[in-house]
Amino acid sequence: MRGRAKWAIGMNKINPKKLLRSKWTAVHPTNKEKHFLITELKLDDEGEVIHCLIEAVLTKREEAINWQDLKDSERWVQGWT
């Protein structure tokens, strides 16, 4: 692929400051949990993400997630599909 950096292939671009209330779709859903929302986000004084909570829309189950994992397009798609 011309014009794309190798690191960008298979990676979702994410701006941490716009992460709160963003929508995500699991590529391989488990327990019928496909659609998710980022419901809690904490940043340190430098603006780095120190806590991220994701919630399954269907079950309302919440869990802490490493926000960097959302960059993996083999696991997550930005938005609801």
Backbone as JSON, one array per atom type, in Angstrom:
{
  "sequence": "MRGRAKWAIGMNKINPKKLLRSKWTAVHPTNKEKHFLITELKLDDEGEVIHCLIEAVLTKREEAINWQDLKDSERWVQGWT",
  "N": [[0.84, -1.19, 0.0], [0.77, 2.0, -1.01], [1.86, 5.14, 0.26], [0.96, 4.85, 2.86], [1.96, 4.52, 6.17], [3.7, 1.72, 7.54], [3.06, 1.11, 10.2], [0.5, 2.04, 10.44], [-1.25, 0.36, 9.19], [-3.93, -1.72, 9.8], [-4.58, -0.43, 12.11], [-6.64, 1.53, 14.19], [-7.15, 5.0, 14.17], [-6.95, 7.13, 16.91], [-7.97, 9.83, 18.87], [-7.19, 10.63, 22.02], [-8.47, 12.64, 23.52], [-10.97, 12.79, 22.44], [-12.16, 10.47, 23.04], [-14.03, 9.82, 25.09], [-17.4, 8.83, 25.41], [-17.35, 7.76, 22.89], [-18.22, 5.43, 20.26], [-18.04, 1.9, 19.74], [-17.5, -1.15, 17.94], [-17.3, -4.57, 18.47], [-15.24, -6.77, 16.73], [-15.26, -9.52, 16.91], [-17.72, -10.54, 18.54], [-18.63, -11.49, 21.92], [-20.8, -13.3, 24.08], [-23.09, -12.09, 23.01], [-22.44, -9.43, 23.05], [-21.84, -6.77, 21.24], [-21.87, -4.03, 20.56], [-20.42, -1.12, 21.97], [-19.72, 1.5, 24.39], [-17.58, 4.15, 25.37], [-17.51, 5.0, 28.59], [-16.28, 6.22, 30.72], [-13.46, 8.21, 31.35], [-10.23, 9.05, 32.27], [-7.71, 11.45, 32.51], [-4.24, 12.25, 32.93], [-2.21, 14.97, 34.25], [-0.69, 15.65, 32.04], [-2.29, 15.04, 29.96], [-2.43, 12.41, 29.21], [-4.02, 9.26, 28.88], [-5.19, 7.65, 31.72], [-7.09, 6.02, 32.73], [-9.73, 4.07, 31.44], [-13.01, 3.23, 30.75], [-15.18, 0.85, 29.42], [-18.41, 0.11, 28.15], [-20.77, -2.42, 27.55], [-23.44, -2.14, 25.35], [-25.81, -3.69, 25.17], [-25.89, -5.35, 27.52], [-25.06, -3.71, 29.57], [-22.77, -4.21, 30.94], [-19.7, -3.34, 32.4], [-16.22, -2.68, 31.94], [-12.79, -2.12, 32.69], [-10.51, -0.95, 30.27], [-7.56, -1.06, 28.3], [-6.96, 1.71, 26.58], [-5.4, 1.79, 24.31], [-5.74, -0.67, 23.16], [-7.95, -0.4, 21.58], [-7.04, 0.48, 19.18], [-6.49, -1.67, 17.62], [-7.56, -2.93, 14.77], [-8.36, -5.46, 14.14], [-9.74, -6.33, 16.24], [-11.46, -4.29, 17.07], [-13.83, -1.93, 15.76], [-14.3, 1.4, 14.91], [-17.17, 3.22, 15.8], [-20.65, 2.15, 15.32], [-21.41, -0.76, 13.73]],
  "CA": [[0.0, 0.0, 0.0], [1.57, 3.2, -1.12], [1.41, 6.33, 0.97], [0.56, 4.59, 4.24], [3.04, 3.98, 7.0], [3.45, 0.34, 7.92], [2.44, 1.05, 11.52], [-0.9, 2.46, 10.36], [-2.06, -0.72, 8.64], [-4.56, -2.5, 10.85], [-4.69, 0.37, 13.33], [-7.61, 2.62, 14.24], [-6.59, 6.25, 14.69], [-7.75, 7.57, 18.04], [-7.57, 11.01, 19.61], [-7.62, 10.35, 23.39], [-9.34, 13.7, 24.03], [-12.31, 12.59, 21.87], [-12.51, 9.08, 23.32], [-15.21, 9.73, 25.96], [-18.69, 8.66, 24.74], [-17.22, 7.23, 21.54], [-18.9, 4.15, 20.02], [-17.15, 0.87, 19.21], [-18.08, -2.45, 17.61], [-16.37, -5.69, 18.59], [-15.16, -7.54, 15.5], [-15.63, -10.89, 17.29], [-18.52, -10.39, 19.77], [-18.85, -12.61, 22.82], [-21.99, -13.13, 24.92], [-23.98, -11.17, 22.29], [-22.0, -8.05, 23.27], [-21.23, -6.31, 20.0], [-21.73, -2.57, 20.57], [-19.86, -0.61, 23.22], [-19.51, 2.93, 24.58], [-16.6, 4.55, 26.38], [-18.35, 5.73, 29.56], [-15.46, 6.94, 31.7], [-12.11, 8.46, 30.88], [-9.46, 9.93, 33.14], [-6.43, 11.87, 31.95], [-3.33, 12.85, 33.9], [-1.93, 16.39, 34.02], [-0.1, 15.82, 30.71], [-3.28, 14.68, 28.95], [-2.33, 10.99, 28.89], [-5.11, 8.45, 29.43], [-4.77, 6.79, 32.83], [-8.21, 5.11, 33.02], [-10.75, 4.04, 30.39], [-14.05, 2.25, 31.05], [-16.02, 0.56, 28.26], [-19.67, -0.51, 28.55], [-21.54, -3.12, 26.52], [-24.74, -1.5, 25.23], [-26.88, -4.65, 25.41], [-25.93, -5.88, 28.89], [-24.61, -2.67, 30.51], [-21.56, -4.67, 31.64], [-18.58, -2.41, 32.25], [-14.9, -3.17, 32.31], [-11.67, -1.25, 32.36], [-9.82, -1.38, 29.05], [-6.42, -0.26, 27.88], [-7.48, 2.43, 25.4], [-4.56, 1.48, 23.16], [-6.28, -1.88, 22.53], [-8.96, 0.01, 20.59], [-6.35, 0.75, 17.91], [-6.37, -2.93, 16.89], [-8.74, -3.06, 13.91], [-8.78, -6.86, 14.07], [-10.6, -6.54, 17.41], [-12.42, -3.19, 17.25], [-14.16, -1.0, 14.66], [-14.84, 2.63, 15.46], [-18.57, 3.4, 15.42], [-21.48, 0.95, 15.4], [-21.66, -1.33, 12.4]],
  "C": [[0.87, 1.24, 0.0], [0.98, 4.32, -0.28], [0.97, 6.1, 2.4], [1.75, 4.02, 4.99], [2.69, 2.56, 7.41], [2.75, 0.23, 9.26], [0.95, 1.36, 11.47], [-1.81, 1.35, 9.83], [-2.61, -1.54, 9.79], [-4.74, -1.75, 12.15], [-5.78, 1.43, 13.17], [-6.9, 3.85, 14.77], [-7.52, 6.77, 15.78], [-7.13, 8.82, 18.64], [-8.07, 10.81, 21.04], [-8.59, 11.4, 23.95], [-10.77, 13.56, 23.51], [-12.84, 11.19, 22.17], [-13.8, 8.93, 24.14], [-16.49, 9.77, 25.13], [-18.56, 8.2, 23.28], [-17.81, 5.83, 21.47], [-17.93, 3.19, 19.34], [-17.92, -0.4, 18.94], [-16.99, -3.5, 17.73], [-16.4, -6.49, 17.29], [-15.6, -8.98, 15.75], [-16.41, -10.83, 18.61], [-18.57, -11.68, 20.59], [-20.05, -12.28, 23.71], [-22.97, -12.12, 24.34], [-23.63, -9.7, 22.52], [-21.2, -7.6, 22.05], [-20.93, -4.81, 20.04], [-21.34, -2.08, 21.96], [-19.75, 0.9, 23.2], [-18.38, 3.13, 25.58], [-17.36, 5.46, 27.34], [-17.56, 6.52, 30.58], [-14.04, 7.04, 31.19], [-11.42, 9.41, 31.84], [-8.11, 10.19, 32.51], [-5.55, 12.42, 33.06], [-3.08, 14.31, 33.51], [-1.33, 16.67, 32.64], [-1.07, 15.45, 29.59], [-3.21, 13.24, 28.51], [-3.47, 10.24, 29.57], [-4.56, 7.56, 30.54], [-5.87, 5.8, 33.22], [-9.24, 5.23, 31.9], [-11.72, 2.9, 30.71], [-14.95, 2.1, 29.83], [-17.25, -0.2, 28.74], [-20.35, -1.17, 27.36], [-22.95, -2.53, 26.51], [-25.87, -2.45, 25.63], [-27.0, -5.04, 26.88], [-25.58, -4.87, 29.97], [-23.39, -3.11, 31.33], [-20.42, -3.7, 31.35], [-17.27, -3.11, 32.61], [-13.85, -2.14, 31.9], [-10.97, -1.84, 31.13], [-8.61, -0.48, 28.84], [-6.85, 0.41, 26.58], [-6.66, 2.14, 24.16], [-5.04, 0.22, 22.44], [-7.31, -1.55, 21.45], [-8.34, 0.32, 19.23], [-6.28, -0.5, 17.03], [-7.64, -3.18, 16.07], [-9.15, -4.51, 13.67], [-9.69, -7.21, 15.24], [-11.72, -5.51, 17.52], [-12.6, -2.37, 15.98], [-14.78, 0.23, 15.3], [-16.25, 2.86, 14.91], [-19.33, 2.11, 15.58], [-21.79, 0.47, 14.0], [-22.59, -2.52, 12.52]]
}
